[in-house]
Amino acid sequence: MELYNYIKALHLIFVITWFAGLFYIPRLFVYQIESFYKPSPEKEILGKQLKLMAKRLWFIITWPSAILATIFAIWLIILIPVWLQQSWMLVKLGFVVLLILYHVKTHYIFKQLQNDDVRYTSKYMRFWNEGSTLILFSVVFLVILKDSFDWIFGVVGIFVLSLLLMLGIRWYKKIRARNPKA
């Protein structure tokens, strides 16, 4: 059982660092996209620096964390396979699949921006940034509550949270329009 606690701690540490990377990388994408439309030489200077920051974040923190979190998760399931018979775990694994898809799509966006291929607006990236937040909230509610009825309320709460986040983004955009330094 002591091994289980060490593996669980390592899993949690790498989940946290994985999410940290997923929270920050779209923010860097916002800055990269906005710098793309700045005049020279600011465009080139900012673009080069933001690409370097994104590359280091993505390949030194986010990808390794995703891989290690997954390895330790599989190890935990091997240690306690009965979890796969619990409905909350199956729903959680569904959200993990969504997280992996989100990660892969973010990787494609990363590659595009590294090649100066800007296909999205900074506004889109601000919304994209909330995807990992919604998945994190869902997974935390599932893991903590585990009761099938309570986690439904948690997931409904996620959608309410997403609505509030979207309203918050719009409110912040209005503030920025009035005061560009905000």
C-alpha positions in Angstrom: 0.0 0.0 0.0 2.9 2.3 0.6 4.0 1.9 -3.1 0.4 3.0 -4.0 0.8 6.3 -2.1 4.1 7.1 -3.8 2.7 6.3 -7.3 -0.5 8.4 -6.5 1.7 11.3 -5.3 3.8 11.2 -8.5 0.6 10.9 -10.6 -0.8 14.0 -8.9 2.4 16.0 -9.2 2.6 15.3 -13.0 -1.1 16.0 -13.5 -0.6 19.4 -11.8 2.4 20.3 -14.0 0.6 19.0 -17.1 -2.3 21.3 -16.4 0.1 24.2 -15.6 1.5 23.8 -19.2 -2.0 23.4 -20.7 -3.1 26.6 -18.9 -0.1 28.7 -20.0 0.5 27.5 -23.6 -2.8 29.0 -25.0 -1.9 32.3 -23.2 1.4 32.2 -25.1 -0.5 31.5 -28.3 -2.6 34.7 -27.7 0.6 36.7 -27.4 2.1 35.0 -30.5 -1.0 35.7 -32.6 -1.1 39.3 -31.4 2.6 39.8 -32.1 2.2 38.5 -35.6 0.2 41.6 -36.5 2.6 44.1 -35.0 5.0 46.2 -37.1 8.6 45.3 -37.7 11.0 44.9 -35.9 8.6 44.3 -32.9 6.9 41.5 -34.8 10.1 39.6 -35.3 11.6 40.2 -31.9 8.4 39.2 -30.0 7.7 36.4 -32.4 11.1 34.8 -31.9 11.0 35.1 -28.1 7.4 33.8 -27.8 8.2 30.8 -30.0 11.2 30.0 -27.8 9.1 30.3 -24.6 6.3 28.1 -26.1 8.8 25.5 -27.3 10.5 25.2 -23.9 7.1 25.1 -22.1 5.7 22.5 -24.5 8.7 20.1 -24.7 10.3 20.6 -21.3 7.2 20.7 -19.1 3.9 19.9 -20.8 4.7 16.9 -22.9 6.9 15.1 -20.3 4.3 15.8 -17.6 1.5 14.4 -19.8 3.5 11.2 -20.4 4.5 10.7 -16.8 1.0 11.5 -15.5 -0.3 8.8 -17.9 2.3 6.3 -16.9 1.6 6.7 -13.2 -2.2 6.6 -13.9 -1.8 3.2 -15.7 0.4 2.0 -12.8 -2.3 2.9 -10.3 -5.0 1.1 -12.4 -2.7 -2.0 -12.5 -2.4 -1.8 -8.7 -6.1 -1.4 -8.2 -7.9 -2.8 -11.3 -11.3 -2.8 -9.5 -11.5 1.0 -10.2 -12.4 0.1 -13.8 -15.7 -1.3 -12.5 -16.7 1.9 -10.9 -18.9 4.3 -12.9 -17.1 7.5 -11.7 -13.8 6.1 -12.9 -15.2 5.3 -16.3 -16.5 8.9 -16.6 -13.2 10.3 -15.4 -11.4 8.2 -18.0 -13.8 9.8 -20.6 -12.7 13.2 -19.5 -9.0 12.0 -19.6 -9.6 11.0 -23.3 -11.0 14.6 -23.9 -7.9 16.0 -22.2 -5.6 14.0 -24.4 -7.6 15.1 -27.5 -7.3 18.7 -26.2 -3.5 18.2 -25.7 -3.1 16.8 -29.2 -5.1 19.6 -30.8 -3.0 22.1 -28.8 0.1 20.5 -30.2 -1.2 21.1 -33.8 -1.8 24.7 -33.0 1.7 24.9 -31.4 3.3 23.5 -34.6 1.3 25.9 -36.8 2.4 28.9 -34.8 6.0 27.8 -34.7 5.8 28.0 -38.5 4.1 31.4 -38.5 0.9 29.8 -39.7 -1.7 31.8 -37.9 -5.2 30.2 -38.3 -6.9 31.4 -35.2 -7.6 34.7 -33.6 -6.4 35.7 -30.1 -10.1 35.8 -29.1 -10.4 32.1 -30.1 -7.3 31.2 -28.1 -8.7 32.9 -25.0 -11.7 30.6 -25.3 -9.5 27.6 -26.1 -7.6 28.4 -22.9 -10.7 27.5 -20.9 -11.0 23.9 -22.3 -8.4 22.5 -19.9 -10.0 24.4 -17.0 -13.4 22.7 -17.6 -11.8 19.3 -17.9 -9.9 19.9 -14.6 -13.0 20.9 -12.7 -14.9 17.9 -14.0 -12.1 15.4 -13.1 -11.6 16.9 -9.6 -15.4 16.7 -8.9 -15.5 13.1 -10.1 -12.5 12.0 -8.0 -13.5 13.8 -4.8 -17.3 13.1 -4.9 -17.3 9.7 -6.6 -21.0 9.3 -5.9 -22.8 9.1 -9.2 -25.5 11.7 -8.2 -23.1 14.3 -6.7 -20.7 14.3 -9.7 -23.6 15.1 -12.0 -24.1 18.3 -10.0 -20.4 19.0 -10.3 -20.4 18.6 -14.1 -23.5 20.8 -14.4 -21.5 23.3 -12.3 -18.7 23.1 -14.8 -21.1 24.3 -17.5 -22.3 27.1 -15.3 -18.6 27.9 -14.6 -17.9 27.9 -18.4 -20.8 30.4 -18.9 -19.4 32.6 -16.2 -15.9 32.4 -17.7 -17.2 33.4 -21.1 -19.0 36.4 -19.6 -15.9 37.2 -17.7 -13.8 37.2 -20.9 -16.3 39.5 -22.6 -16.3 41.8 -19.5 -12.5 41.9 -19.5 -12.5 42.6 -23.3 -14.7 45.7 -22.7 -12.3 46.9 -19.9 -9.3 46.4 -22.3 -11.1 48.3 -25.0 -11.6 51.3 -22.7 -8.2 51.0 -21.1 -5.6 49.2 -23.4 -3.1 49.0 -20.6 -5.4 46.8 -18.5 
